[in-house]
Amino acid sequence: MTTFASGTDTLTRDALTVLQPGFTGTTAPDWLLRRLGEGLASVGLFGRNIASPAQLAALTAQLRAEREDVLVAIDEEGGDVTRLEVRTGSSFPGNHALGAVDDTALTRQVAAELGRRLAACGVNLNWAPSADVNSNPANPVIGVRSFGAEPELVARHTAAYVGGLQSAGVAACTKHFPGHGDTAVDSHLALPRIDADAAVLRARELAPFRAAIEAGTKAVMSAHILVPALDPQRPATLSGGILTDLLRKELGYEGLIVTDGMEMRAIAATYGIERGSALAIAAGADAICVGGGLADDETVRRLRDALVDAVRTGVLAESRLADAARRVRELARWTAGAAASAAAEGPGSASGTDIGLVAARRAVTVTRSPDFAPLTGAPYVAAFTPVANIAVGDETPWGVAAELARLLPGTTTGSFTGETAGQQALAAAGGRRVVAVVRDEHRYPWMARAVRTLLAARPDTVVVEMGVPQAAPRATLHVATHGAARVCGIAAAEVITAGRD
């Protein structure tokens, strides 16, 4: 058992236990190890902490040498959101691609293989899957992170994903409760609002969370969104009506409730992270996720002290904080047992490292007109690049250029943004055939105009959509990958060069 540092009282230890902070670097800093000795029970990892699987395994071993039952969490959705493969792109397609295939057995296999990779590196809590129903096509933050726009489809794949991930001994954290799919604002930047009535919310948003709970999800992550039909005053993360009355009592959920990142402006700019953290625990959350942008000992100290002060001033009941800490420790115990069971059962039935590519190939949809002419030489790849999604990050490569270059040596590429993107791409391509790569074309008028410019000048342009395919196909070859993972780029390149459909 972990031996806690002397002088750490129960209240202070519980306040540390409910925090899930991040840090910088690829080894654990001294302050983090010290906090683990004082009662900190969870650590969040991001792309900045990972250089290789071997390095990650060494890092998690370093954490466990200080506290054997530490929860090591990561935001590894696969697809566009990857931390394990942040520098290369993911070996697994994301949720939207899996929803497009609509084979729950495949979804479970993909999640199980992803879970095995996480477990092998010592990670035991994954802030995934996204169970949001992407009902708003203009949603700036969910998109391909969702299995789709139909509640029943999202529900069955959410359940399959939870089952697959947890079969590998990694706890699933289903997000973003009560549903982030009908928003038009990114909660990293401001507080979104959903104005659907309660009946719509229960039929649409809540269906996947019911399925996740039935599948045994070990954690649920709250959303920083205002839902007036459920609570007209406070965002879900800070709402007792949503976290306690709805999630706990009405839906019967007994596992861990984790907040989304408290440094996101939806909370930080309205309540502040200290007050917001105290209100979140009081509302029914059990763990405070912080560290995507704030990753130092000072943040941990401030939040610990804010929770202790909230108890002492009556804002937060000490029994509620103790209950939250208990749930964190219970999940830590579950992960230890589940990891041992998964290891004893062996690698399972997923087809190893190929399952991601198999899924990506199955997800591709192709529209080809009779006058499509196959590529006969190395093309010019024009990537029309939207503003980076903060949840996804802008450091992960995407597109088809690298894979086309492997199949068609001499392929070159350029990235274009804005009103003159189409003309710039034409000028850069010269006389070569163009492959236009877009991401959520329907959300960016300038991007749609760029594609029209290309097609008007070069009707043989190939269009590859790597976001949510909403715009009507109009190229002689239109390829939709339903996501921008590395394996999705491979699948698209195979279609372009070999005519697979």
Secondary structure, DSSP 8 states (H G I E B T S, - for coil): -----TT--HHHHHHHHTEE---SSSS--HHHHHHHHHT--EEEE-GGG-S-HHHHHHHHHHHHHH-TT-EEEE---BTTB-STTTTT--SS--HHHHHHHT-HHHHHHHHHHHHHHHHHTT--EE---B------TT-SSSGGGSS-S-HHHHHHHHHHHHHHHHHTT-EEEEEEET--TT-SS-TTTS--B----HHHHHHTTHHHHHHHHHHT-SEEEE---B-TTT-SSS-GGG-HIIIIIIIIIIS---SEEE-S-TTSHHHHTTT-HHHHHHHHHHHT--BEE--SS--SHHHHHHHHHHHHHHHHTTSS-HHHHHHHHHHHHHHHHHHHHHHHHHHHH-S-SS-GGGHHHHHHHHH-EEEE-TT-----S--EEEEE-----TTT-SSS--SSHHHHHHHSTT-EEEEE-STTHHHHHHHHHTTS-EEEEESSGGG-HHHHHHHHHHHHH-TT-EEEE-S---S---SSEEEE-SS--HHHHHHHHHHHHH---
